[in-house]
Amino acid sequence: MLGGYAGRFLDVNLENGKLKDIPLDEEVLRLYLGGKGLGLKFIYDELRADIQPFDPDNLLIFSTGPATGARVPTSGRYHILTSKSPLTGGLGSGNSGGKWGTYLKFAGYDGVLVRGISDKPVYLSIINGKAELVEAPEIWGMTTTSVTAELIDRTTKDPKKASVACIGPAGENLISMACIMNDEYRTAGRTGSGAVMGSKKLKAIVVSGNERQKPANPEMLVEKVAEAMKMIRENPVTGPKGGLHVYGTAVLVNIVNAHGAYSSRNFQNSYFPDADEQSGERLTATYLTGTTGCWGCPIICGRKSSVPEGPFSIKYTEGPEYETIFALGSNCGVKELDAVIKANHFCNEFGIDTISMGGTISCAMELVEKGKIPEEKLHGFNLRFGDASAMVESVWRTAYKAGFGADLALGSRKLAEKYNAPELSINVKGMELPAYDPRPIQGIGLEYATANRGGDHVYGYTIPAEIIGLPKKLDPYSTEGKPEWTIFMQDMGSVINSTVICLFTSFAIGLPQYAGMLEAITGMELSPEKLLKIGERITNLERLINNIYGLDRAADILPKRLTEEPVSGGPSKGQISHVPEMIGKYYSLRGWVDGKPTEEKLRELGIPVTTPESSKSPYKMAA
Amino acid sequence: MKVNLKFLASIREIVGAHEIPFEISPGSTVESLLEILESRFGAEFKEAVGKPFEDKNPKIMFIVNGRDIDFLKGPRTELKEGDTVVLIPPVAGG
């Protein structure tokens, strides 16, 4: 067996309660590494084209990588996949930090594959290689922080020795934007995986153990880790006095706003005049109580915060991150940071993705503003841009489908369709867009349009190059070189999410360091080129799965607001996204036709090209 | 003429302000503005910004009216009445 792996997945069948080990195939690991790549392979091997999000055979996969739990920087992460997302109708995917992934490895497994639907609510316990399903209707309904405390109390009684991944009420209530939380405040946020977990009646997975996976080449690992750590520590962004540690991700608020790319009021504007009131600097000066980091992380970008008094007071919470401040703040026209902190806390407790939540609230606010929602449908709820209380109230209403919350729970795409204004949902493939207006930043627009999981910014994170100048400076207004850079970052993102380590390492280190550390851990002979090829394979396999579901070129588009309505004011006035002009080149460089990999491309990458026998789809490979 | 200066992250802490209106001579460039700021805010500021137009990894970025000056005329970018100039140290997020 290769180094760094536990060598097995746990197959959990909730239909009959049976648990069994799946030994990992070394050849598959060489092709897909682990994490996202390995999870995709499991999904592809059992794919059914007409699967629905809450069908029993929609697989829910928790997948670590060879780096998870190894002594490499930021190795506390894991990836979550579902065969089908209830939010997008495509492949579901999310990534989270904390310590859960590491503790799963220490418990003796590389991953967990969940199938079926349980009759009664259950949780899964994996402790020192012993897995057990426990019927527990009494924990159904608990918020994420409560159930985490409860399950730690029932197992190790020591929060340092156990870790819990779970859903909150939003997942139980099958809310399309429900997420899976771990370690209380860490989130695999996007594509509604929490609703899939809820549909299976699986409330949580608690993990604990002492097993350490051995690296193939310990001496080489020490050397490669030392090199990477030095680069991370000396880097002005990721170092001990760096911007990420001192201000958290929220430091981007003022920076992106300065570029005229901090959207507000459901992307009607690209500049928020009150941005400084919700900036990282303001968070640090006013609400920060400490910092916190994931397992094995030298960067420590997490925020501990509190709001001591007022209507949004909260004694202790974590966050908020940059994306959350945008989504629940400026995009809702809300300037009050204390309200965002409170809403973020509710999202964490109920298990809701903050980006999709904010995108849906802001969509609803615009629907109300434009008179699209009849008064009686609001049940007295006064939902307006800039109303901080209404924004906070929207979160718990969504989690419990309370009043108008039942409409918010649909997510913005279905909400806007319901009220005959689909153009007011700012989404790609049904997923609400993140915190960078793509009109003045051309590369990120292409990423939003082409990312396999929908409106995503971190599959191919072009922002460091386009806004910060890392690792090289690209003109955000220009389309030149953007298809190439987007592809490079997407494939490197696939490597990072399959390794699994944190994207933020890429501010300081790159493929040579990833290849060196992975070679030392696994014993595979790796190089930057070989790693990038693995990344390309993973990106293409994910794309193929979406193709089989019927998603192709028609799904790779931005909302018309971003390609047809130039920015109306602020620093980026007049800018517009040029995705339609870039997408042809993107496909050509990818070896895709109309958004589909050709058979030739799939063969080149070693992806089996036969449509699964069980497929009922009229899917055809691109010629 | 007056321009609007904004200081972000660690530079804000050194300057002690987020935003200040600032009087400069007509025809001033970003380069000449920096010289004035270095003399106004002293050694700590000077050390923090380094030599942004010479360093391989500059410690400071200048954004004028939403554009990185590297995509304008660099340090020779001329400033006009009412321009907004933002000084950003190396930071990132996600």
Interface residues (C-beta under 8 A of the other chain):
Chain A: P236 V237 G242 G243 L244 V246 Y247 G248 T249 A250 V251 L252 N254 I255 A258 H259 G260 D276 G280 E281 C301 E321 Y322 E323 P440 H457 V458 Y461 P464 I468 G469 L470 K473 D475 Y477 L503 F504 F507 G570 P571 S572
Chain B: K6 L8 A9 S10 R12 H18 E19 N57 K59 M61 I63 N65 G66 R67 D68 D70 F71 T84 V86 I88 P89 P90 V91 A92 G93 G94
